[in-house]
Amino acid sequence: MAEKRRKFDPEFREGAVRIVTETGKTIAAVAEDLGINETTLASWVSRARRAGTAPVGESDELERLRRENAQLKRDNKELVMERDVLKRCMGAPRSSV
């Protein structure tokens, strides 16, 4: 006997699409978490992007911001080390920061 198709309400669909677009998780990961078919979720995301209700490049923007944040953390760490070296050279007491 054929399996009965599940129906998803519009709120569930919108929520699933938002998870994909806002968190940067893959469609496969979100589909598995929600217990739905990956192809179904991919079609919802595609339809939302065509309709203009889901941002197209938000995951790209999120990835860019993550890279920028990592670079800024590296820069900050280097500057803290340089500051500490200069303080030691000047004989100033070391900061606890």
C-alpha positions, 0 to 999 in steps of 0.5 A: 500500500502506498505511503500517505503524504504528510502535509506541512502547514505554512508556518512550519515551512517558513520556519524550516526555510528560516533555519536554513537561511539564517543559521547557515546550516546545510539543507541536509542537516536541517532536513535531518533535524526536522525529520523531513525529506531533504528534497522537500526542504530544498524545494521550499528554500528554492521557492522562497528565494524565487518569491523573494521571501528568503535572502539568497546570499545570507549564508555567504554573508554569514560565512564572510562575517565569520572569517572577518571575526576570526581574522580580527581575533587573530589581529587582536591576539597579536596586538596584545602580545606586541603590547606586552613586549613593549611594556616589558621593554619599558619596565611597566608592570604587566596588565592582567587583561 
